[in-house]
């Protein structure tokens, strides 16, 4: 069986093992919730129809015509991603298998990718007091990912660098030293390359707040209408769907906005010389909406220089999303090569415990409890 089929089978087994009376009530409530979702969707579609046409008219939503004549400055592309799992926890002792991978296409989509497992190891974490092992493991992975980004920058190879996730990661910013290191890595890459952060699930409201300010005098009740959308991605999904309802099937993207000036955490990156803009992109009507974070070395302006970088970013993203795929191919492959699944982490944890065997009976009892 394929991995996905096993997961689906486990899901069905878990469903059937649920107590029948509990299951009956949950299924009934799920149906009621489904009816509410239908009503909410009708309401949101109505709101969107009022806003999306204005966005298209005012060039907040753009189509593939903008890309005509744009040639990529470089064929080389690299995907960088990291992965971790957290296992253990008994007695406050945790283990985090971590890996970071890079996948490089030296000469466009038709070239054979090379895979570089930049780092793989197991981090030991002690849970003491208010320590949050999940946050520590995540930050450790991101620190190694940052080293992989910096290392690529030192090679001075012009390229499109696709990072799986936002440029500012974690969203809280992290320790000052980590932010400084990440900005240094990004700055090094920007000397020769273009860096693109591919955010699959955006939970922010940068774009919604931006639209409120820009369209408050044009669209009646826009603030209260936009507040009904949970996130930027939630709104853009509806806006793009409205544009496509008229028959358009090509790539769609929004005008970029400067998020370094509207978000405190992103402002911390600006302190170290990295300015970040973002936009939303959708390859086709069946593709997910991506948020693309783009770091710059200079403050972004409505000028030809910023516009040139943005068009390169959109063209590259459109080019590197292979037919039938949801995300740029370098990102997909980097994710697959570094991905540590939960089952793998648990096997590794069992190996750690097994290697800890002792002849002392009390040690053996403790190890049994640690499993």
Long-range contacts (C-beta under 8 A, 24 or more apart in sequence): 43-228, 44-228, 44-229, 44-238, 45-238, 45-242, 47-225, 47-228, 47-238, 48-235, 48-238, 48-239, 48-241, 48-242, 49-242, 50-219, 50-225, 51-211, 51-215, 51-219, 51-222, 51-225, 51-226, 51-239, 52-238, 52-239, 52-242, 52-243, 53-242, 54-215, 54-218, 54-219, 55-211, 55-239, 55-254, 56-243, 58-215, 58-218, 59-255, 60-211, 60-214, 60-254, 60-255, 61-239, 61-240, 61-243, 61-252, 61-253, 61-254, 61-255, 62-252, 62-253, 62-254, 62-255, 63-248, 63-250, 63-251, 63-252, 64-250, 64-251, 64-318, 66-311, 66-314, 67-251, 67-311, 67-314, 67-315, 67-318, 70-311, 70-312, 70-315, 71-315, 72-160, 72-312, 72-315, 72-316, 72-319, 73-158, 73-194, 73-312, 74-158, 74-159, 74-160, 74-193, 75-105, 75-106, 75-107, 75-108, 75-111, 76-104, 76-105, 76-106, 76-107, 76-157, 76-158, 76-159, 76-160, 77-104, 77-105, 77-108, 77-159, 77-160, 77-161, 77-162, 77-316, 77-320, 77-328, 77-330, 78-102, 78-103, 78-104, 78-105, 78-152, 78-159, 78-160, 78-161, 78-162, 78-330, 79-103, 79-162, 79-163, 79-164, 79-328, 79-329, 79-330, 79-331, 79-332, 79-333, 79-334, 79-335, 80-145, 80-148, 80-149, 80-152, 80-161, 80-162, 80-163, 80-164, 80-334, 81-145, 81-163, 81-164, 81-165, 81-331, 81-334, 81-335, 81-337, 81-338, 82-141, 82-142, 82-144, 82-145, 82-148, 82-164, 82-338, 83-141, 83-335, 83-338, 83-339, 83-340, 84-123, 84-137, 84-138, 84-140, 84-141, 84-340, 85-340, 85-341, 85-342, 85-344, 85-345, 86-125, 86-133, 86-134, 86-137, 86-345, 87-345, 87-346, 87-348, 87-349, 88-349, 88-370, 89-127, 89-133, 90-369, 90-370, 91-369, 91-370, 92-126, 92-127, 92-128, 93-124, 93-125, 93-126, 93-127, 93-370, 94-124, 94-125, 94-126, 94-127, 94-133, 94-137, 95-122, 95-123, 95-124, 95-125, 95-345, 95-348, 95-349, 95-352, 96-122, 96-123, 96-124, 96-125, 96-133, 96-136, 96-137, 96-140, 96-141, 97-121, 97-122, 97-123, 97-340, 97-344, 97-345, 97-348, 98-122, 98-123, 98-137, 98-140, 98-141, 98-144, 98-340, 99-338, 99-340, 100-141, 100-144, 100-145, 100-147, 100-148, 100-338, 101-334, 101-337, 101-338, 102-148, 102-152, 102-334, 103-330, 103-333, 103-334, 103-337, 104-159, 104-330, 105-329, 105-330, 109-319, 109-320, 109-322, 109-329, 113-330, 113-333, 115-333, 115-337, 117-337, 117-338, 118-144, 118-147, 118-148, 118-151, 119-144, 119-147, 119-148, 122-348, 122-352, 135-170, 138-170, 139-170, 139-174, 139-175, 139-178, 142-169, 142-170, 142-174, 142-178, 142-182, 143-178, 143-181, 146-178, 146-181, 146-182, 146-185, 147-185, 149-182, 149-185, 149-186, 149-189, 149-195, 150-181, 150-184, 150-185, 150-188, 150-189, 152-189, 153-185, 153-186, 153-187, 153-188, 153-189, 153-190, 153-191, 153-192, 153-193, 154-188, 156-191, 156-192, 157-192, 157-193, 158-192, 158-193, 159-192, 159-193, 159-194, 160-193, 160-194, 160-196, 160-312, 160-316, 160-320, 160-330, 161-189, 161-193, 161-194, 161-195, 161-196, 162-196, 162-198, 162-320, 162-328, 162-330, 162-331, 162-334, 163-195, 163-196, 163-197, 163-198, 163-331, 164-198, 164-327, 164-331, 164-334, 164-335, 165-197, 165-198, 165-199, 166-197, 166-199, 166-291, 166-293, 167-195, 167-197, 167-269, 167-274, 167-276, 167-293, 167-294, 167-295, 168-265, 168-266, 168-269, 168-276, 168-293, 169-197, 171-204, 171-265, 172-265, 173-265, 173-268, 179-268, 179-269, 179-272, 180-272, 182-269, 183-269, 183-272, 183-273, 183-274, 184-272, 186-274, 186-295, 187-272, 187-273, 187-274, 187-297, 190-295, 190-296, 190-297, 194-294, 194-309, 194-312, 194-313, 194-316, 195-294, 195-295, 196-292, 196-293, 196-294, 196-313, 196-316, 196-317, 196-328, 197-292, 197-293, 197-294, 197-295, 198-290, 198-291, 198-292, 198-317, 198-327, 198-328, 198-331, 199-290, 199-291, 199-292, 199-293, 200-288, 200-290, 200-327, 201-233, 202-231, 202-232, 202-233, 202-280, 202-291, 203-231, 203-233, 204-231, 204-232, 204-263, 205-231, 205-232, 206-232, 206-257, 206-259, 206-262, 206-263, 206-278, 207-232, 207-235, 207-236, 207-254, 207-257, 207-278, 207-280, 208-232, 208-235, 209-262, 210-257, 210-262, 232-280, 232-291, 233-280, 233-289, 233-291, 236-280, 236-282, 236-289, 237-289, 240-280, 240-282, 240-289, 241-285, 244-285, 249-284, 249-285, 250-284, 251-281, 251-282, 251-283, 251-284, 251-314, 251-318, 252-281, 252-282, 253-279, 253-280, 253-281, 253-282, 253-314, 254-279, 254-280, 254-281, 255-279, 256-294, 256-300, 256-306, 256-310, 258-299, 258-300, 259-293, 269-295, 273-297, 275-299, 275-300, 277-306, 277-310, 279-310, 279-313, 279-314, 281-314, 281-317, 281-318, 283-317, 283-318, 283-321, 283-326, 287-321, 287-326, 288-326, 288-327, 290-317, 290-327, 292-317
